[in-house]
Amino acid sequence: MAIRTPAQEARRMDLVSGGLLDVPGAVEFTRLSRSTIFELLRAGTIASVRVGKSRRIPRRALEEFVAANLVDVDTVGRLTTT
């Protein structure tokens, strides 16, 4: 088991404080496809917890993923990433 700093441990606790979703719950929350959710998990783009053979995804990790990938419209009407 890796030794974690207090800041790392606090970050981990913060991630799971919002609860965990199963993959169908993550699909419903994000409106992404099941295969896209699994691709994000495989790539390590979103954090997850393995429970036996199933995965649980912290709701906060999904919220952070969506927030980090927001697309906004600038004042001229062009799509921009924030």
N, C-alpha and C positions, 0 to 999 in steps of 0.2 A: 504494500500500500504506500502511495506517495505521501510525502509530508507536505502539508499545505500551510500557507501563511494564514493568519487570521483574516486578512482581506480576501483571500481566495475562498476561504470557508464561508465568509459572510456573503460573497457573490453566489456561491452554490446554494446557500439557504434562501437567498432572495429569489433565485430562479424558481425554486419549488414552492415558495410561499403562496403563489397564486393557484396552486393545484396542478394536477396532472391530467392530461387527456390521452385517450387511446387514439389510434390512427383514425378510425371513423370520426371521432370528435374533432381531431385536428383538421380533417377534410371539411367538416361542417363549419368550423370556426373560420378557416382561411378561404374556403371555396376553391381550393386547389384540388387537383386529382389525387387519388390514392398513390398512383405511381410517382407523381411529383413529390409528395410527402416522403416516400421511401427514398427517392433520389437525394433529397435534402438531408435525410438521416445518414445515408451511406457516405455522402460527401463531408459530413461533419458540419454542415451549414447551420443546422439547428441541433440543440442539445437534446438528449433523450436518456431515459432510464430503461435498462433491460430488466424485465421481470419474467423469469423463466424464458419462454420463447417469444413473449410479446414485448412491445415497446410502449413506453409512456412518455409523453412529451410535455414538458412544463409549459403551461399556458403563457407564462411570461416570455419564454424563448420564442414562441410564435408571435407574440405582440412585438417583440424587439425585431424579429425578422421582417415583419410587415412594415414597421416604422422605418427601418433602415432602407427599405426598398420602395418607399413612397415616391410617386411621380406627381409633380405639381405642374400647374399651368402658369407660366410667367405672365407678365402684364400684356405681352403682345399676343398671347394665345398659343405659344409653343409649349410643348411638353418638356419639362426639365426634371432632372432627378434632384432630390434634396439630400 
